[in-house]
Amino acid sequence: MNYRHAFHAGNFADVVKHVAVALCLDRLNQKAAPYRYIDTHAGIGVYDLEGDEAERSPEWKDGVGRVWGAVGDAPDPVRAALAPWLGVVQEMNSMGLRHYPGSPFIASRMARSDDALRLCELHEPSAALLREAMGRDLRVKIEQRDGFDALPAYLPPPERRGLVLVDPPFEVAAGARKADFDWMLKAARAGVKRWPQGVYVFWRPLKDFDQVSAFDGELASMLIEEGGVAPEKVLVADLWVRTISEGKLGGAGVVIANAPFGVAEHLYAALPWLCERLAQGEGAGWRVESPSAEAEN
Ligand SMILES: C[S@@+](CC[C@H](N)C(=O)[O-])C[C@H]1O[C@@H](n2cnc3c(N)ncnc32)[C@H](O)[C@@H]1O
């Protein structure tokens, strides 16, 4: 394992993923009943944008950095869509943008006192940093183990409400990317069989439209046919910052299963604005679509 998320934290792909996750958590917060947040690949929780990795690879400057400076002028529907995510970023950066929250940190800030968090991080030093970042929080349990292996044992959660984020590294090492698509399908199948009502967010890179469409199609059919998930509740949200071609990551997004009410509308509002702000060249675009509804630019 040589992937370190600190090199990428706060980049455009993190922004899209975290906006989507925060919107889903915000909807879960609308009901008083407690829920559980499960993160199979949690990372280290908090990222120092002036740390060694971020200095060497300042991807955040073309991600959260661009949004941070521009959001004040964004139209109301965009601000409303970004608010759950941005609220956490702002809360930890009252003196200016210096730290970026990872998914477990966003979830811990949004979750209420009786909600629960289960976090897996396989890389031992990263798991140690994650423990440090999450502090003493009785709602949180961290396991240093394979998140794909752990997931079935977490489901269904006792609260019977919640969100599972599946966000593996898709390492560039030969063969690893394919394996992550396969593992994600296996995790999805194991998950929805045990807990078809859960909200699932699957992150995947967009380096090849045909490859991702084939994966999304397989995932959606499985969720619908084997999990009984309603077709209109399977949502794909993608952003690409330049024409997609092999090599450097040009696009990324999420497949959401059981997307909560209102999340699609917020993503429709946010993605065109994010696309304009985050574009890095010709051919940038976005899409929010489900098997029954489609929007593409
Ligand atoms: C993309 S990063 C996670 C980022 C995090 N979810 C976020 O949004 O802030 C993937 C993480 O998974 C860890 N990892 C890699 N393979 C894993 C596995 N099989 N199980 C659990 N964690 C793994 C890596 O060490 C890395 O920290």
The ligand as an SDF file (V2000), in Angstrom:
LIG
                    3D

 27 29  0  0  0  0  0  0  0  0999 V2000
   -9.1770    7.7630   -0.7060 C   0  0  0  0  0  0  0  0  0  0  0  0
   -8.4830    7.5370    0.8600 S   0  0  0  0  0  0  0  0  0  0  0  0
   -9.8100    7.8360    1.9450 C   0  0  0  0  0  0  0  0  0  0  0  0
  -10.2430    9.2350    2.0570 C   0  0  0  0  0  0  0  0  0  0  0  0
  -11.3680    9.4910    3.0150 C   0  0  0  0  0  0  0  0  0  0  0  0
  -12.4830    8.5600    2.8310 N   0  0  0  0  0  0  0  0  0  0  0  0
  -11.8690   10.8920    2.8440 C   0  0  0  0  0  0  0  0  0  0  0  0
  -12.7630   11.1220    2.0180 O   0  0  0  0  0  0  0  0  0  0  0  0
  -11.3750   11.7820    3.5500 O   0  0  0  0  0  0  0  0  0  0  0  0
   -8.3170    5.7880    0.9870 C   0  0  0  0  0  0  0  0  0  0  0  0
   -7.7360    5.3150    2.3000 C   0  0  0  0  0  0  0  0  0  0  0  0
   -7.9430    3.9070    2.3640 O   0  0  0  0  0  0  0  0  0  0  0  0
   -6.8350    3.3120    3.0110 C   0  0  0  0  0  0  0  0  0  0  0  0
   -6.8750    1.9040    2.6000 N   0  0  0  0  0  0  0  0  0  0  0  0
   -6.3240    1.3060    1.5190 C   0  0  0  0  0  0  0  0  0  0  0  0
   -6.7440    0.0310    1.4070 N   0  0  0  0  0  0  0  0  0  0  0  0
   -7.6070   -0.1740    2.4390 C   0  0  0  0  0  0  0  0  0  0  0  0
   -8.3940   -1.2650    2.8590 C   0  0  0  0  0  0  0  0  0  0  0  0
   -8.4000   -2.4210    2.1730 N   0  0  0  0  0  0  0  0  0  0  0  0
   -9.1970   -1.1190    3.9360 N   0  0  0  0  0  0  0  0  0  0  0  0
   -9.2140    0.0460    4.6360 C   0  0  0  0  0  0  0  0  0  0  0  0
   -8.4810    1.1270    4.2940 N   0  0  0  0  0  0  0  0  0  0  0  0
   -7.6880    1.0190    3.2070 C   0  0  0  0  0  0  0  0  0  0  0  0
   -5.6430    4.1230    2.5500 C   0  0  0  0  0  0  0  0  0  0  0  0
   -4.5860    4.0270    3.4810 O   0  0  0  0  0  0  0  0  0  0  0  0
   -6.2560    5.5360    2.4860 C   0  0  0  0  0  0  0  0  0  0  0  0
   -6.0420    6.2220    3.6930 O   0  0  0  0  0  0  0  0  0  0  0  0
  1  2  1  0
  2  3  1  0
  2 10  1  0
  3  4  1  0
  4  5  1  0
  5  6  1  0
  5  7  1  0
  7  8  2  0
  7  9  1  0
 10 11  1  0
 11 12  1  0
 11 26  1  0
 12 13  1  0
 13 14  1  0
 13 24  1  0
 14 15  1  0
 14 23  1  0
 15 16  2  0
 16 17  1  0
 17 18  1  0
 17 23  2  0
 18 19  1  0
 18 20  2  0
 20 21  1  0
 21 22  2  0
 22 23  1  0
 24 25  1  0
 24 26  1  0
 26 27  1  0
M  CHG  2   2   1   9  -1
M  END
$$$$
